[in-house]
Amino acid sequence: MATEEELFASVDALLTEEPQLPPPAERARLREAAGITQTRLAQALKTTTQSVKNWENGRSEPKEPRLSAYRRLLNGWAAKHPKPGTTSTPAATPPQPLREASAGPSSPGAERMAMPQAPAIQAAQEPEHPTARPTSSRRPTRQRTATATSIEPYPHGPLAVLDGDGSAYGIDGIVLDCPANTIPELVEWTLKESGLGAPRLHRNGKDSDPLIVLTAAAAVKLGLPERLEGREQRRSLRLDDDHPVVKQVTKAKWKLTQRGFGPWARIYRPAQAGQRQCVQLAVLSWDALDTRSWPGVAEMEPADIARILGAYAQRVITPRGSTAVSGLELMTALRPPTRAMQDRATGNWTSGHNPGSLGTGPMDPAPPEATPEHPVVVSSGWKGGFLDEEAYQWVRDVDLLTDQECLLPFAVGLDLNTAFLAAAARLVVGLSGPDHFHQPQFNPKLPGSWLVDLSHVELDPRLPSPFTPSGKRPQSPAWYQTHTIAYAQELGYNVQPLEAFLRRETGAYLDPWHDRLKNAYIDTLADLGVTKDLDDTEFLAAMERHKQADPGLAAVLAAIKATVKGGVGKLRERPQGRHYKDGERWPALERPTWRPDIRAAVISKARVNMHRKLANMARMTGLYPLAVLSDCVVYPSPGRSPLAFLPYAASGKPQPGAFRLGPTPGLAKVEGVQEMSWAVDLMEQGLNPARHIKGDGHDASLDAGE
């Protein structure tokens, strides 16, 4: 017979155990008695309606921190709605004050969720209607309620970050329970239960596929290696075709794109009845998030990663690869190649060309617009030269520095905000194929490539030439994009083209791309405390501290800037791999967005815009730049602030036409400040101060030479 001490010990052990939930049927009864729908309960507990259904039919159990919140709610309902024939007082334990959710031994990772359960439960007892969530943005934004019955098709946002314990962290603090143990199960759950995805950005476009970001722990749980190594180039990293996970995907009748299963893997089935079945995966431990574009993000907690990627997805596009890939995808999403058209004769709907887009098929460039290895060049034996429309890399001849300049104490670097994005505004580009002309009359409204001799143009040697990326004066006829030739005319020089490749159908293809990225850039800066209403002194102070205001949003800002540059660069993606041979087609050529002529137009306009500001600065202030690198220019200065040399009117307003400070694309911010002697020393070595002026002024390339 058990002793009294043994019985008391057993009872004490029971008392220390966590109380269990009522049976599944009782959970459903209590919810229905309270008049709360499964959808409303899912919203309050920040989970899916399917999860609530599973809890009420016994298929699964909630985990912390939802377990404590759900138990508290059921206890409260049990006190109000006892079973028939019982009294409310002893029927249930009254709700206890909630402590902040923390992880127990059986709930790894729950501590970082720290869900605000009390407000969530209160929401569950309120009438069912959309509620606004707080936002840090200074600009009011439209809010929505994440419920499965919402009129929006994707109530839980565009993406989720999956951790090893099955918690999928989404936007707005939502955490979903993901029961998947294999990649095929994850794909099925994402498409059928998660409520993830994003609506199309254009009425003729397609909805964005849901994105699941895998932490290292989640990757290992799903059978993937924690690290992916063994390839020479990062972009070629992928699982071997005989890897067990690849075999699982194939056996489940899912497909992988030609890129295979790499850091960014797209798993799909062919569309049926117009419905896409596709999930995008990103593996953090395989370096899916480049540290240059997403500084520090991969090392953050899953909830923070979801917040950062979610902000980017809502303001730009759901990430589909590198920021460069996303920048290119955004162009197509905003200018879909096709639209639905009705045949007047039959009344049937068919797919037709969407005006203003680049169409559905690839388009070969004119020979001077191509790269030397392009099939058009190799097959034709073209020897006529190529466009050289690139960003500035120029340093003033050190012999042209004056004693007065050398005696100034500081060199100040100014950086133009998203200069390529500013150049894309209202930029007319060609939409059709190139036509060849001999000795045409120059027309600044026709986008294309012109063979012109500009070697006779004489400009101040203290400024870079506007016609070459090196800033050196042209020595012979060369190919130029329309904006470069138009600027020569603007400067008063006669231009007589010898030859041209021009496009008859034109349009401002990049306008919606520009508008969306501009708004994303401005709104994100505003969230970091840098707003349009600041004066120049306040702007400079805000820019010094904006990264500390919210490192996560600062990473979003970096990603937006990388999206601009990378997207423009992708318009002329070169072949990859050591086995490539000149004259062979490479995958990028099959895209309608392989358009080197559009890339040249953006860069040409950006370089012309930079030169125009340099010339206006010289005219207004007598100051000449020391060096220019793409969108950064370095000036000698009497003070550490650009306020010491930028031109202002008597009213205190910045002079139009010169460099101006501000948070919008095309305006300037400080890139860095160093001593003038530092800049002169670099110039004497033939190095570019604009490359190194940021930070402490030292770069690893200084040790080895540029």
SULKAPE-V277308 format. One record per pair of residues at least 12 apart in sequence whose C-alpha atoms are under 8 Angstrom apart, sorted by sequence separation. I is the first residue (numbers start at 1). J is the second residue. D is the distance in Angstrom with one decimal. If there is no record, write none. Layout:
I/J/D, I/J/D
//
This chain:
79/91/6.5, 101/113/7.6, 102/114/6.6, 131/143/7.6, 132/144/6.8, 159/171/7.5, 166/178/4.9, 197/209/5.5, 198/210/7.1, 255/267/5.6, 256/268/6.5, 266/278/6.9, 267/279/5.4, 339/351/5.7, 340/352/6.1, 364/376/7.3, 530/542/5.7, 575/587/7.9, 623/635/7.5, 646/658/7.9, 78/91/6.9, 79/92/5.7, 101/114/5.0, 131/144/7.0, 132/145/7.7, 157/170/6.8, 166/179/6.1, 197/210/4.2, 254/267/6.5, 255/268/5.3, 266/279/5.9, 267/280/6.4, 285/298/7.9, 317/330/6.5, 338/351/6.2, 339/352/5.4, 467/480/8.0, 529/542/6.4, 530/543/6.7, 575/588/7.7, 623/636/7.8, 646/659/7.0, 38/52/6.3, 78/92/5.8, 79/93/7.7, 100/114/6.2, 101/115/6.5, 130/144/6.3, 131/145/6.3, 156/170/6.9, 157/171/6.2, 166/180/7.4, 196/210/5.4, 197/211/7.4, 254/268/5.7, 255/269/6.0, 266/280/4.6, 267/281/7.8, 284/298/6.1, 316/330/7.6, 338/352/5.3, 339/353/6.2, 434/448/7.6, 574/588/7.8, 646/660/7.5, 38/53/7.1, 79/94/6.9, 100/115/7.6, 130/145/5.1, 156/171/7.3, 196/211/7.8, 246/261/7.4, 254/269/5.5, 265/280/5.9, 266/281/6.2, 338/353/4.6, 339/354/5.3, 367/382/6.7, 371/386/7.7, 573/588/6.4, 76/92/7.9, 100/116/7.6, 162/178/8.0, 253/269/7.6, 264/280/7.1, 265/281/5.1, 337/353/6.1, 338/354/4.6, 368/384/7.1, 370/386/7.2, 457/473/8.0, 530/546/7.1, 75/92/5.8, 264/281/5.7, 265/282/6.5, 337/354/5.3, 368/385/5.9, 369/386/6.1, 428/445/7.9, 430/447/5.8, 467/484/6.3, 529/546/6.4, 75/93/6.1, 76/94/6.2, 156/174/7.5, 176/194/7.5, 263/281/7.8, 264/282/4.7, 336/354/6.8, 368/386/4.1, 369/387/5.7, 429/447/5.5, 430/448/7.2, 455/473/6.6, 466/484/7.5, 528/546/5.3, 687/705/8.0, 75/94/6.1, 76/95/5.8, 98/117/7.9, 191/210/7.8, 263/282/5.5, 264/283/6.8, 335/354/7.9, 367/386/7.4, 368/387/5.7, 428/447/6.8, 429/448/8.0, 455/474/4.8, 528/547/7.3, 674/693/6.5, 687/706/7.0, 75/95/6.0, 98/118/7.3, 190/210/7.3, 263/283/5.1, 337/357/5.3, 454/474/6.3, 455/475/5.0, 529/549/7.7, 673/693/6.4, 45/66/6.5, 223/244/7.9, 224/245/7.0, 238/259/7.7, 239/260/7.2, 262/283/8.0, 263/284/7.4, 335/356/7.2, 336/357/6.4, 337/358/6.2, 338/359/7.0, 454/475/7.9, 455/476/5.7, 525/546/7.9, 528/549/5.9, 573/594/7.2, 610/631/7.5, 672/693/5.2, 673/694/7.2, 73/95/7.6, 223/245/6.5, 238/260/6.2, 239/261/5.5, 335/357/5.3, 337/359/4.6, 338/360/7.4, 454/476/7.2, 455/477/7.2, 528/550/6.6, 571/593/6.0, 572/594/5.8, 671/693/7.1, 672/694/4.4, 674/696/7.9, 72/95/5.4, 238/261/5.2, 239/262/6.3, 263/286/5.3, 335/358/8.0, 337/360/5.6, 453/476/5.9, 454/477/6.6, 571/594/4.8, 572/595/6.1, 607/630/7.7, 671/694/5.7, 672/695/6.3, 674/697/6.8, 45/69/7.6, 72/96/7.3, 238/262/4.0, 262/286/7.8, 263/287/6.6, 264/288/6.3, 453/477/3.8, 454/478/7.9, 570/594/7.4, 571/595/5.0, 572/596/4.8, 621/645/7.6, 45/70/7.6, 237/262/5.7, 238/263/7.2, 263/288/4.9, 332/357/8.0, 452/477/5.2, 453/478/6.3, 528/553/7.2, 571/596/5.6, 621/646/7.8, 236/262/7.8, 237/263/7.2, 451/477/6.5, 452/478/5.7, 527/553/7.8, 528/554/7.5, 621/647/6.6, 451/478/5.4, 452/479/6.4, 571/598/7.2, 572/599/6.9, 620/647/6.8, 28/56/5.6, 451/479/4.4, 452/480/7.2, 571/599/5.8, 642/670/7.5, 27/56/6.0, 450/479/5.3, 451/480/6.4, 524/553/6.8, 617/646/8.0, 293/323/6.9, 449/479/6.3, 450/480/5.3, 524/554/8.0, 569/599/6.9, 617/647/7.7, 24/55/6.4, 25/56/6.1, 449/480/5.5, 450/481/6.3, 568/599/5.7, 24/56/4.5, 25/57/6.9, 290/322/7.3, 449/481/4.7, 450/482/6.9, 524/556/7.5, 525/557/7.2, 24/57/5.6, 288/321/7.5, 289/322/7.2, 448/481/5.9, 449/482/6.3, 524/557/6.3, 640/673/6.4, 24/58/5.5, 288/322/7.5, 447/481/7.4, 448/482/5.9, 568/602/7.7, 447/482/5.6, 450/485/7.9, 65/101/5.6, 160/196/7.7, 446/482/7.1, 457/493/7.2, 521/557/6.5, 64/101/7.6, 65/102/7.1, 159/196/6.0, 445/482/8.0, 64/102/8.0, 65/103/7.7, 156/194/7.3, 157/195/7.4, 158/196/5.3, 159/197/6.6, 444/482/6.1, 64/103/7.2, 156/195/5.3, 157/196/5.3, 158/197/4.2, 182/221/7.9, 183/222/6.0, 282/321/7.9, 444/483/7.2, 521/560/6.6, 632/671/7.3, 155/195/5.6, 156/196/5.3, 157/197/6.0, 158/198/4.9, 181/221/6.7, 182/222/4.8, 183/223/8.0, 280/320/6.9, 520/560/7.4, 521/561/7.8, 636/676/6.7, 154/195/5.0, 155/196/6.9, 156/197/7.7, 157/198/6.5, 181/222/5.5, 182/223/6.9, 444/485/7.7, 454/495/7.7, 616/657/6.2, 617/658/5.3, 153/195/7.5, 154/196/5.2, 180/222/8.0, 444/486/5.6, 453/495/7.7, 616/658/5.5, 617/659/7.3, 31/74/7.9, 34/77/6.8, 64/107/6.3, 154/197/5.3, 452/495/6.9, 453/496/7.7, 517/560/7.1, 30/74/6.9, 63/107/7.2, 153/197/8.0, 154/198/6.2, 452/496/6.4, 453/497/7.6, 613/657/6.0, 614/658/7.2, 65/110/6.2, 154/199/7.5, 452/497/4.7, 612/657/7.7, 613/658/4.8, 31/77/7.5, 64/110/6.2, 153/199/7.5, 451/497/5.5, 452/498/6.0, 613/659/6.1, 27/74/7.0, 30/77/6.0, 34/81/7.6, 148/195/7.0, 450/497/6.1, 451/498/5.5, 452/499/7.6, 517/564/7.7, 30/78/6.5, 33/81/6.6, 65/113/7.5, 69/117/5.8, 73/121/6.7, 450/498/7.5, 451/499/5.1, 65/114/7.3, 69/118/7.7, 450/499/6.0, 451/500/6.0, 21/71/6.2, 65/115/6.9, 158/208/7.7, 162/212/6.7, 450/500/4.4, 30/81/6.8, 66/117/8.0, 158/209/7.9, 159/210/5.6, 160/211/6.5, 161/212/5.8, 162/213/6.0, 163/214/6.6, 164/215/7.2, 449/500/5.5, 450/501/6.7, 69/121/7.4, 158/210/5.6, 159/211/4.6, 160/212/5.2, 161/213/4.5, 162/214/5.1, 163/215/5.5, 164/216/7.7, 166/218/7.7, 448/500/7.2, 449/501/5.3, 158/211/6.6, 159/212/5.8, 160/213/6.2, 161/214/6.0, 162/215/6.3, 163/216/7.9, 164/217/4.5, 165/218/7.5, 442/495/7.4, 448/501/5.7, 449/502/6.5, 159/213/7.6, 161/215/7.2, 163/217/6.2, 164/218/4.0, 442/496/7.0, 448/502/4.4, 163/218/4.9, 164/219/7.6, 441/496/7.1, 442/497/6.6, 447/502/6.1, 448/503/6.2, 634/689/7.2, 109/165/7.1, 162/218/6.2, 164/220/7.9, 264/320/7.3, 441/497/6.9, 446/502/6.7, 447/503/6.3, 634/690/5.9, 108/165/6.6, 164/221/6.3, 264/321/5.7, 439/496/7.5, 440/497/6.2, 446/503/6.9, 633/690/6.2, 107/165/7.7, 227/285/5.9, 228/286/5.7, 439/497/5.6, 440/498/7.1, 446/504/7.5, 632/690/6.2, 226/285/6.2, 227/286/5.6, 439/498/4.4, 440/499/6.6, 447/506/7.5, 629/688/7.7, 226/286/7.5, 438/498/6.2, 439/499/5.1, 440/500/7.0, 446/506/7.8, 628/688/7.8, 438/499/4.5, 439/500/7.5, 627/688/6.4, 629/690/5.7, 183/245/7.1, 387/449/7.6, 400/462/6.8, 437/499/5.7, 438/500/6.4, 627/689/6.4, 628/690/5.9, 629/691/6.5, 182/245/8.0, 436/499/7.7, 437/500/5.1, 626/689/7.8, 627/690/5.9, 184/248/6.9, 219/283/7.1, 436/500/6.0, 437/501/6.2, 183/248/7.6, 184/249/5.8, 396/461/8.0, 397/462/7.8, 436/501/4.6, 437/502/7.6, 183/249/7.0, 396/462/6.3, 435/501/5.3, 436/502/6.7, 212/279/7.5, 214/281/7.2, 216/283/7.4, 396/463/7.4, 434/501/5.5, 435/502/5.3, 184/252/6.6, 210/278/7.6, 211/279/6.2, 212/280/6.3, 213/281/5.8, 214/282/6.1, 215/283/6.5, 216/284/6.5, 365/433/7.3, 366/434/6.1, 396/464/7.6, 434/502/5.2, 435/503/6.2, 209/278/5.9, 210/279/5.5, 211/280/4.7, 212/281/5.0, 213/282/4.7, 214/283/4.9, 215/284/5.5, 216/285/5.3, 364/433/7.4, 365/434/6.9, 434/503/4.9, 435/504/7.9, 184/254/7.8, 209/279/5.7, 210/280/6.2, 211/281/5.8, 212/282/6.4, 213/283/6.0, 214/284/6.0, 215/285/6.7, 363/433/6.7, 394/464/6.7, 433/503/6.1, 434/504/7.8, 209/280/6.5, 211/282/7.5, 213/284/7.0, 432/503/5.9, 45/117/7.5, 430/502/7.9, 431/503/7.2, 432/504/6.7, 358/431/5.9, 430/503/5.3, 432/505/5.3, 357/431/7.2, 358/432/7.9, 430/504/7.2, 431/505/5.3, 432/506/7.3, 45/120/6.2, 356/431/7.3, 394/469/7.3, 430/505/6.0, 431/506/5.1, 44/120/4.6, 45/121/7.3, 392/468/7.7, 393/469/6.0, 394/470/5.3, 430/506/4.5, 431/507/6.7, 44/121/5.9, 392/469/4.4, 393/470/5.3, 394/471/5.5, 429/506/5.5, 430/507/6.6, 44/122/8.0, 390/468/7.7, 391/469/5.5, 392/470/6.1, 393/471/7.2, 428/506/6.4, 429/507/5.7, 431/509/8.0, 44/123/5.9, 389/468/7.2, 390/469/5.4, 392/471/6.8, 428/507/5.1, 429/508/6.2, 44/124/5.2, 187/267/7.7, 369/449/7.4, 388/468/7.2, 389/469/6.9, 428/508/4.5, 429/509/6.7, 43/124/7.6, 368/449/7.6, 388/469/7.5, 427/508/5.4, 428/509/7.1, 426/508/5.8, 427/509/7.7, 41/124/5.7, 427/510/7.0, 40/124/6.1, 426/510/7.7, 427/511/7.3, 425/510/7.3, 426/511/6.0, 191/277/7.3, 424/510/6.2, 425/511/5.8, 191/278/7.8, 215/302/7.5, 424/511/6.9, 36/124/7.3, 40/128/6.9, 191/279/7.5, 36/125/7.3, 190/279/7.4, 425/514/6.0, 424/514/6.2, 425/515/7.9, 387/478/7.5, 388/479/7.3, 389/480/7.0, 187/279/6.4, 386/478/7.7, 387/479/5.0, 388/480/7.2, 389/481/7.2, 422/514/7.7, 385/478/7.2, 386/479/6.1, 387/480/5.8, 421/514/6.0, 385/479/7.2, 387/481/7.4, 421/517/7.8, 421/518/7.4, 49/147/7.9, 48/147/7.9, 49/148/6.6, 48/148/7.4, 43/146/6.5, 43/147/5.9, 42/147/7.5, 40/147/7.2, 211/318/7.3, 39/147/6.1, 210/318/7.9, 211/319/7.6, 39/148/6.4, 209/318/7.9, 211/320/7.9, 39/149/7.1, 208/318/6.7, 368/479/7.2, 483/601/7.0, 481/600/6.6, 482/601/7.4, 198/318/7.6, 481/601/6.2, 484/604/6.0, 483/604/6.1, 484/605/7.2, 487/608/6.9, 483/605/5.7, 539/661/7.7, 481/604/6.6, 539/662/6.7, 484/608/6.7, 539/663/7.9, 483/608/7.4, 536/661/6.2, 51/177/7.1, 536/662/7.1, 543/669/7.8, 46/173/7.8, 47/174/6.8, 206/333/7.3, 46/174/4.9, 47/175/6.0, 48/176/6.4, 205/333/6.0, 46/175/5.8, 47/176/4.8, 48/177/7.8, 205/334/7.4, 540/669/7.4, 46/176/7.0, 47/177/6.8, 173/303/7.1, 205/335/7.8, 532/662/7.1, 540/670/7.6, 202/333/6.7, 205/336/5.3, 532/663/6.4, 201/333/6.1, 202/334/5.6, 204/336/6.2, 531/663/6.8, 532/664/7.8, 169/302/6.4, 170/303/7.2, 200/333/7.4, 201/334/5.9, 202/335/7.3, 530/663/6.8, 169/303/5.4, 173/307/7.8, 202/336/7.4, 204/338/7.0, 205/339/8.0, 171/306/5.9, 172/307/7.1, 204/339/5.3, 366/501/6.5, 170/306/5.5, 171/307/5.5, 204/340/7.5, 169/306/6.1, 170/307/7.3, 525/663/7.2, 163/302/6.9, 171/310/5.7, 162/302/7.4, 170/310/7.6, 161/302/5.8, 466/607/6.9, 522/663/6.7, 161/303/7.3, 466/608/6.1, 522/664/6.2, 50/193/6.5, 418/561/6.3, 421/564/6.3, 521/664/7.8, 161/305/7.1, 420/564/7.0, 48/193/7.4, 161/306/5.8, 420/565/6.9, 466/611/5.9, 48/194/6.8, 160/306/6.1, 418/564/7.2, 518/664/7.6, 48/195/7.7, 159/306/7.3, 418/565/8.0, 464/611/7.6, 518/665/6.8, 420/568/7.8, 449/597/7.9, 448/597/7.1, 159/309/8.0, 159/310/6.7, 356/507/6.1, 463/614/7.4, 158/310/6.9, 356/508/7.6, 357/509/6.6, 463/615/7.6, 157/310/7.7, 356/509/6.2, 447/601/7.9, 158/313/6.8, 158/314/7.8, 159/318/7.6, 158/318/6.5, 463/624/6.8, 462/624/6.3, 463/625/7.0, 462/625/7.5, 430/598/7.5, 429/598/6.2, 429/601/7.3, 335/509/7.5, 427/601/8.0, 427/602/7.6, 335/512/7.8, 334/512/6.3, 424/602/5.9, 331/510/7.0, 334/513/6.7, 423/602/5.7, 423/603/7.5, 331/512/8.0, 331/513/5.7, 420/602/6.3, 423/605/5.6, 330/513/6.8, 420/603/6.6, 423/606/5.1, 422/606/7.6, 420/606/5.9, 423/609/7.8, 419/606/6.2, 112/301/7.9, 113/303/7.4, 316/516/6.7, 315/516/7.5, 316/517/6.4, 315/517/7.8, 371/574/8.0, 315/519/7.9, 316/520/6.5, 378/582/7.2, 379/583/7.0, 315/520/5.3, 378/583/5.3, 377/583/7.7, 375/582/7.5, 376/583/7.8, 373/581/7.9, 374/582/6.9, 375/583/4.3, 373/582/4.6, 374/583/5.5, 375/584/6.1, 372/582/8.0, 373/583/5.5, 374/584/7.2, 375/585/6.5, 390/600/7.3, 373/584/7.8, 374/585/7.2, 389/600/5.4, 389/601/8.0, 391/603/6.2, 419/631/6.1, 387/600/7.8, 390/603/6.0, 391/604/7.8, 418/631/8.0, 389/603/6.3, 390/604/7.0, 417/631/7.9, 389/604/5.7, 391/606/7.8, 392/607/6.8, 416/631/5.3, 391/607/6.1, 415/631/5.7, 416/632/6.4, 390/607/7.9, 415/632/4.3, 414/632/5.6, 415/633/6.5, 413/632/6.5, 414/633/5.3, 413/633/5.6, 414/634/6.3, 413/634/4.2, 412/634/5.5, 413/635/6.4, 411/634/6.4, 412/635/5.4, 411/635/5.6, 412/636/6.4, 411/636/4.6, 412/637/6.4, 370/596/6.7, 410/636/5.9, 411/637/5.7, 362/589/6.6, 369/596/6.2, 409/636/7.8, 410/637/5.1, 362/590/5.1, 369/597/5.9, 408/636/6.4, 409/637/6.7, 410/638/6.2, 412/640/6.8, 414/642/7.9, 361/590/7.1, 362/591/5.3, 363/592/6.4, 396/625/7.5, 408/637/6.0, 409/638/5.9, 410/639/6.3, 411/640/7.8, 412/641/7.3, 361/591/6.7, 362/592/4.3, 365/595/7.2, 396/626/5.5, 406/636/7.9, 408/638/5.4, 409/639/7.1, 410/640/6.2, 412/642/6.8, 361/592/5.3, 362/593/7.6, 363/594/7.7, 365/596/7.3, 395/626/6.2, 396/627/5.9, 405/636/6.4, 360/592/6.1, 362/594/7.3, 363/595/7.8, 365/597/7.3, 395/627/4.3, 359/592/6.5, 394/627/5.6, 395/628/6.5, 358/592/6.1, 393/627/7.9, 394/628/5.3, 358/593/7.1, 393/628/6.0, 394/629/6.5, 323/559/6.6, 327/563/4.8, 392/628/6.2, 393/629/4.7, 323/560/7.8, 326/563/6.7, 327/564/6.3, 392/629/5.2, 393/630/6.4, 324/562/7.0, 325/563/8.0, 391/629/7.3, 392/630/4.7, 323/562/6.0, 324/563/5.3, 327/566/6.5, 328/567/4.8, 391/630/4.7, 392/631/7.8, 323/563/4.7, 324/564/7.6, 327/567/4.2, 328/568/7.6, 391/631/7.8, 324/565/7.3, 325/566/7.4, 326/567/7.2, 327/568/7.7, 324/566/3.8, 325/567/6.6, 328/570/6.7, 323/566/6.4, 324/567/4.6, 328/571/7.6, 422/665/5.3, 308/552/5.8, 312/556/6.1, 316/560/7.7, 323/567/7.5, 324/568/7.9, 421/665/6.7, 422/666/5.3, 308/553/6.5, 311/556/7.3, 324/569/7.4, 325/570/7.3, 421/666/7.9, 324/570/6.4, 417/663/7.3, 419/665/6.4, 308/555/7.5, 309/556/7.5, 312/559/7.9, 417/664/6.7, 418/665/5.3, 419/666/5.4, 304/552/7.4, 308/556/6.3, 312/560/7.7, 417/665/4.8, 418/666/6.5, 416/665/7.3, 417/666/5.3, 416/666/5.5, 417/667/5.7, 416/667/5.5, 417/668/5.8, 416/668/4.4, 417/669/7.1, 415/668/5.4, 416/669/6.5, 414/668/6.1, 415/669/5.4, 297/552/7.3, 414/669/5.7, 415/670/6.0, 414/670/4.8, 415/671/5.3, 413/670/6.0, 414/671/5.2, 297/555/7.1, 412/670/7.5, 413/671/5.0, 414/672/7.4, 296/555/7.5, 412/671/7.7, 413/672/5.1, 295/555/5.7, 412/672/6.1, 413/673/6.2, 294/555/5.4, 412/673/4.6, 293/555/7.5, 294/556/7.1, 411/673/5.8, 412/674/6.6, 295/558/7.6, 410/673/6.9, 411/674/5.4, 294/558/6.6, 410/674/5.8, 411/675/5.7, 293/558/5.8, 294/559/5.8, 328/593/7.5, 410/675/4.4, 411/676/4.9, 293/559/4.8, 409/675/5.9, 410/676/4.4, 409/676/5.4, 410/677/7.9, 408/676/6.6, 409/677/7.7, 411/679/6.7, 293/562/5.7, 407/676/7.8, 406/676/6.8, 406/677/7.4, 406/680/7.6, 413/690/6.7, 413/693/6.6, 412/693/8.0, 413/694/7.8, 398/680/7.5, 398/683/6.2, 397/683/7.8, 398/684/6.4, 396/683/7.8, 395/683/7.1, 395/686/7.8, 395/687/7.7, 395/688/5.9, 394/688/7.3, 395/689/8.0, 393/688/7.8, 139/523/7.4, 137/523/7.2, 137/524/7.8, 138/526/6.5, 137/526/6.9, 138/527/6.4, 137/527/4.8, 136/527/6.2
//
